[in-house]
Amino acid sequence: MTRIALDAVSLRYPVFSSEKGLETPDGTAQLKQARFGGRYVQALDDISFTLERGDRLGIIGRNGSGKSTLLRVLAGIFPPHDGTVEIDGRVAALLNIGLGMRIEATGERNIILRGLISGLSRREAEARVEEIADFAELGDYIKLPVRTYSSGMAMRLNFAIATAFDPEILLLDEWIGAGDEAFGKKVQARMKSLVGAAGIVVLASHNAELIERSCNRALWLDQGRARAIGDIAEVMDVYRAG
């Protein structure tokens, strides 16, 4: 069963500063006083929802509203301070496609390591090397350390690895686009295939048209709180009116 369930999830960031301002520098979140005397930003506050196979949830809101933080909670990067997160299914989080790349290791070694992290056996990971190298158009460079690659080659490898291991749950921080025009077409085709194959997709984006085109449900975050969640059309109407 593929499923995500959040119940009353909250997350705080401690603030280590002697400044006495009441807001974060961009004005998107209030600094609060903790019982122990320190200050913190309430990044997420009492977020609850359940997603089942077939759901595509779009997360909308202004900068600093908590979209990326929520994705990191779903990915297991940030544990919540309060509430529970239940994830059933293999997760792929495309939050930073270069995250975890080891530049001293070869391209081939990076593919195998990422495959092992994704839960594949070594044999399964090794079986993906040729396909990933072909997609990234690296040829024999796949045997060389990543530090010897051009920025374009490294970008192609990053994307090819990040999208090669089919997830049951896909987390996206904006829709990924990369490379020159020719490679960009391959990127868009790969992204559409990946999204179509995933059981659940959670997409955070500022692009309202992309959210409406790609999702059946939406969550509007504002200063870490859920202003609205539900059917895509209903939430987008409330969001635009708000």
C-alpha positions as CSV (number, residue, x, y, z in Angstrom):
1,M,0.0,0.0,0.0
2,T,1.3,3.5,-1.0
3,R,0.2,6.1,1.6
4,I,1.2,9.3,3.4
5,A,-0.4,10.4,6.6
6,L,0.5,13.5,8.6
7,D,-1.3,14.2,11.9
8,A,-0.8,17.5,13.6
9,V,2.8,17.9,12.4
10,S,4.7,21.0,13.7
11,L,8.4,22.0,13.3
12,R,10.4,24.8,14.8
13,Y,13.7,26.4,13.9
14,P,15.7,27.8,16.8
15,V,17.0,31.3,16.3
16,F,20.5,32.0,17.7
17,S,20.7,35.8,17.7
18,S,20.7,38.7,20.1
19,E,18.6,40.9,17.8
20,K,15.2,41.9,19.2
21,G,13.2,42.0,16.0
22,L,9.8,40.3,16.0
23,E,9.9,39.0,12.4
24,T,12.3,37.0,10.2
25,P,14.3,39.3,7.9
26,D,11.9,38.7,5.0
27,G,8.9,39.3,7.1
28,T,7.4,35.9,6.3
29,A,7.3,34.3,9.8
30,Q,7.0,35.6,13.4
31,L,9.8,34.8,15.9
32,K,8.3,33.3,19.0
33,Q,9.5,32.9,22.6
34,A,10.0,29.3,23.9
35,R,9.3,28.4,27.5
36,F,13.0,27.7,28.0
37,G,13.9,31.3,27.1
38,G,15.1,30.9,23.5
39,R,13.5,32.1,20.3
40,Y,12.3,30.1,17.3
41,V,10.5,30.3,14.0
42,Q,7.4,28.2,13.8
43,A,8.2,26.7,10.3
44,L,5.2,24.3,10.3
45,D,2.2,24.4,12.6
46,D,-0.4,21.7,13.0
47,I,-0.3,20.2,9.5
48,S,-2.5,17.2,8.8
49,F,-3.5,15.3,5.6
50,T,-3.6,11.9,4.1
51,L,-2.6,10.9,0.6
52,E,-3.4,7.6,-1.1
53,R,-2.2,6.0,-4.4
54,G,-3.1,8.2,-7.3
55,D,-3.0,11.5,-5.4
56,R,-1.0,14.4,-6.8
57,L,-0.7,17.1,-4.1
58,G,0.4,20.6,-5.1
59,I,1.8,22.8,-2.3
60,I,1.5,26.5,-2.9
61,G,2.3,29.6,-0.9
62,R,4.7,32.6,-0.8
63,N,8.4,32.3,-0.1
64,G,9.0,31.3,3.5
65,S,5.6,29.7,3.9
66,G,7.0,26.3,4.7
67,K,6.7,24.4,1.3
68,S,10.3,23.2,1.1
69,T,10.4,22.4,4.9
70,L,7.3,20.2,4.5
71,L,8.9,18.3,1.7
72,R,12.0,17.7,3.9
73,V,9.8,16.4,6.7
74,L,8.1,14.0,4.2
75,A,11.6,12.9,3.0
76,G,12.7,12.2,6.5
77,I,15.4,14.9,6.5
78,F,13.7,16.9,9.3
79,P,11.9,15.1,12.1
80,P,8.8,17.0,13.4
81,H,8.8,18.4,16.9
82,D,5.2,17.5,17.3
83,G,2.8,15.2,15.5
84,T,3.3,12.0,13.5
85,V,4.4,11.2,9.9
86,E,3.6,7.8,8.4
87,I,5.0,6.9,5.0
88,D,4.2,3.6,3.3
89,G,6.2,3.3,0.0
90,R,9.7,3.9,-1.4
91,V,10.4,7.6,-1.5
92,A,12.4,9.7,-4.0
93,A,13.0,13.3,-3.1
94,L,14.1,15.6,-5.9
95,L,14.8,18.5,-3.7
96,N,18.4,19.1,-4.8
97,I,19.5,16.8,-7.6
98,G,23.2,17.3,-6.8
99,L,22.8,16.4,-3.1
100,G,25.1,13.5,-2.2
101,M,27.3,13.6,-5.3
102,R,30.9,12.6,-4.5
103,I,33.2,14.5,-6.8
104,E,36.3,12.4,-6.1
105,A,34.4,9.2,-7.0
106,T,33.8,8.1,-10.6
107,G,30.4,8.7,-12.3
108,E,29.9,4.9,-12.1
109,R,30.6,4.8,-8.4
110,N,28.2,7.6,-7.8
111,I,25.4,5.7,-9.6
112,I,26.0,2.6,-7.6
113,L,26.1,4.5,-4.3
114,R,22.9,6.3,-5.1
115,G,21.2,3.0,-6.0
116,L,22.2,1.4,-2.7
117,I,20.9,4.4,-0.8
118,S,17.6,4.0,-2.7
119,G,17.3,0.5,-1.5
120,L,18.5,-1.5,-4.5
121,S,20.9,-4.4,-4.2
122,R,24.4,-3.9,-5.6
123,R,23.6,-6.0,-8.6
124,E,20.4,-4.0,-9.3
125,A,22.4,-0.7,-8.9
126,E,25.2,-1.9,-11.3
127,A,22.6,-2.9,-13.8
128,R,21.5,0.8,-14.0
129,V,24.9,2.1,-14.8
130,E,24.8,1.7,-18.6
131,E,21.3,3.2,-19.0
132,I,22.2,6.2,-16.8
133,A,25.5,6.9,-18.6
134,D,23.7,6.7,-21.9
135,F,21.0,9.1,-20.8
136,A,23.6,11.5,-19.4
137,E,25.6,11.3,-22.7
138,L,28.8,10.7,-20.8
139,G,30.3,7.8,-22.8
140,D,33.7,6.7,-21.3
141,Y,33.7,9.6,-18.9
142,I,31.5,7.5,-16.6
143,K,34.8,5.8,-15.6
144,L,36.4,9.1,-14.5
145,P,36.1,11.1,-11.3
146,V,33.2,13.6,-11.3
147,R,35.7,16.4,-10.5
148,T,37.0,16.0,-14.1
149,Y,33.6,16.8,-15.6
150,S,32.4,20.0,-17.0
151,S,29.5,21.7,-15.2
152,G,27.2,20.5,-18.0
153,M,28.3,16.9,-17.7
154,A,27.9,16.9,-13.9
155,M,24.5,18.4,-14.3
156,R,23.4,15.7,-16.8
157,L,24.8,12.9,-14.5
158,N,23.1,14.4,-11.4
159,F,19.7,14.5,-13.2
160,A,20.1,11.1,-14.7
161,I,20.9,9.5,-11.4
162,A,18.2,11.4,-9.5
163,T,15.5,10.2,-11.8
164,A,16.7,6.7,-12.6
165,F,15.3,4.8,-9.6
166,D,11.5,4.4,-9.9
167,P,9.8,5.7,-6.7
168,E,6.4,4.8,-5.2
169,I,6.3,8.3,-3.7
170,L,7.8,11.3,-5.5
171,L,8.6,14.6,-3.8
172,L,9.4,17.6,-6.0
173,D,10.6,21.0,-5.1
174,E,9.7,22.8,-8.3
175,W,9.6,21.1,-11.6
176,I,13.1,20.2,-12.7
177,G,14.4,21.6,-16.0
178,A,18.1,21.3,-17.0
179,G,20.5,21.5,-19.8
180,D,20.6,22.8,-23.3
181,E,17.6,22.6,-25.7
182,A,18.3,19.0,-26.9
183,F,18.9,17.6,-23.4
184,G,16.1,19.7,-22.0
185,K,13.6,17.8,-24.1
186,K,14.9,14.5,-22.7
187,V,14.6,16.0,-19.2
188,Q,10.9,17.0,-19.7
189,A,10.1,13.5,-21.1
190,R,11.8,11.8,-18.2
191,M,10.0,14.0,-15.7
192,K,6.6,13.3,-17.2
193,S,7.3,9.6,-17.2
194,L,8.5,9.6,-13.6
195,V,5.5,11.6,-12.3
196,G,3.1,9.3,-14.3
197,A,4.6,6.2,-12.8
198,A,4.7,7.2,-9.2
199,G,1.9,6.2,-6.9
200,I,1.9,9.5,-5.0
201,V,3.4,12.8,-6.1
202,V,3.9,15.9,-3.9
203,L,4.9,19.0,-5.8
204,A,5.9,22.4,-4.3
205,S,5.9,25.2,-6.8
206,H,5.2,28.9,-7.3
207,N,3.8,28.1,-10.7
208,A,0.0,27.9,-10.2
209,E,-0.7,26.8,-13.8
210,L,1.8,23.8,-13.3
211,I,0.0,22.9,-10.0
212,E,-3.4,23.0,-11.7
213,R,-2.2,21.0,-14.7
214,S,-0.3,18.3,-12.6
215,C,-2.3,17.8,-9.4
216,N,-5.7,16.7,-8.2
217,R,-5.3,18.2,-4.7
218,A,-3.7,21.3,-3.3
219,L,-2.4,22.6,0.0
220,W,-2.0,26.3,0.6
221,L,0.6,27.1,3.3
222,D,0.9,30.5,4.9
223,Q,3.5,31.1,7.6
224,G,3.7,27.4,8.2
225,R,-0.1,26.8,8.7
226,A,-2.5,25.2,6.3
227,R,-4.9,27.9,5.0
228,A,-6.7,25.4,2.7
229,I,-6.4,21.8,1.6
230,G,-8.6,19.8,-0.7
231,D,-9.7,19.6,-4.3
232,I,-7.4,21.5,-6.6
233,A,-10.0,23.8,-8.1
234,E,-11.5,24.8,-4.8
235,V,-8.1,25.5,-3.1
236,M,-6.8,27.5,-6.1
237,D,-9.9,29.6,-6.1
238,V,-9.5,30.4,-2.4
239,Y,-5.7,31.0,-2.9
240,R,-6.3,33.5,-5.7
241,A,-9.0,35.3,-3.7
242,G,-6.8,35.5,-0.6
